[in-house]
Amino acid sequence: MTIFPTVQRILNELGENIKLARLRRKLSAHQVAQRANISRPTLLAIEKGSPGVAISAYAQVLFVLGLEKDLLKVAEDDKLGRKLQDAGLTVKERAPKKSNNSNVKD
């Protein structure tokens, strides 16, 4: 699979953020890998932003670090999607109002 360069940069940043979170908690790679039930090489691949690692492994590591709820922020506020949806909505036109002049007698 070919990964777009922008996607790879995002994965690299995600991996770096995960690594920094682990280091801030003073946890070794071995400890996190063991608690996440993944191998140490898989954790190191995550921290390098490898696109070949299953998202479940990323989720397990985030859980161990207490950051699993951050996954819920992905696509949470889909502004573009809402704009596209709103642009596709059709507005029903109302029939013209009837004039009351037809009921008036001379």
N, C-alpha and C positions, 0 to 999 in steps of 0.2 A: 504494500500500500504506500502510495506517495503522500507524504505529509506536507501541507502548505507551509511555507516558511513562517508565516504569522502564527499559525497553530503551534509550530515547534517552539517559537519564542515564548508563547503563552505557557506551554508545558514546562519549558525550562524555568520560567519564573515561578510556576506552581511548585515545581520540585525544590527550588531554592527556598521558597516560603516554608515548605514542609520541613526542610532541613533546619532552617533557622528556628522554627517552632520546637523541634526536637532538642536543639542545643540550648535554647532558653530554659527548657525544662530539665536540663542537665541529665538527659537520658542518652545512653549509648545506642548505637545502631543495633547492636545485639539485643538489647532490652526491648526496643520498639519492635524489631522483627519478631522476636519471640512472643510478645504480647499480641501482635497483630496476626500471629499464626502464618507468617510468610518467611521466606528465607532472607538472610542478610543481603545476598546479591540482588534480590527483588527490591528490597528497601533502597539500596544504593541506586538502582535503576530508577525508582520513583523520584529520588532526590536529584537525579540528573534530568528528569523530565522525559523519560523514555515513553514513546507512544505505544510500545508493545506490551506494556503492563496493563492488566485488566483493571477496569475502574473499581472493581470490588476490592482490589488490593489497596488502591488509593483510599477508598472509604474506610477500610480496616485501620490503616495508619492514622487517618484523621480521627477515628474513634478513639484510638489509644492516646492521641494527643489532646482529646477533649474538644476537637474542632469539627466533629461530624455534622453538626447543624449548618456549617458553612456550605455544605453541598446543597442545602435547600435554597440558597441564594442564587444558584445558577438559574438563569432565565426567569427569575422571580418577577422582575419588572420589565416585561417585554414591550417596550415602548414602540419599537418598529412594528411588531406584530399587531399591536392594537391600532396603530395608524393604518396599516394595510387592511385590517378588518373593517375599520370605520370607513375607509375609502370605498370598500366594496358594498357597503350597506345602501340599499335603495330607499329613497324617501318617497313615500306614497303622496301623490298630489291629491288635494282635496277638491271635491266638486265645487264649482262656484256657488256662492250663497244665493238662495232664491230671493228675489225682490218682493217686498210686501206691497208694491204698487199695484199689482194685479188684483188685489182684494179691495181696492178703494173704489167706491161708487161715486159717480158724479151727480 
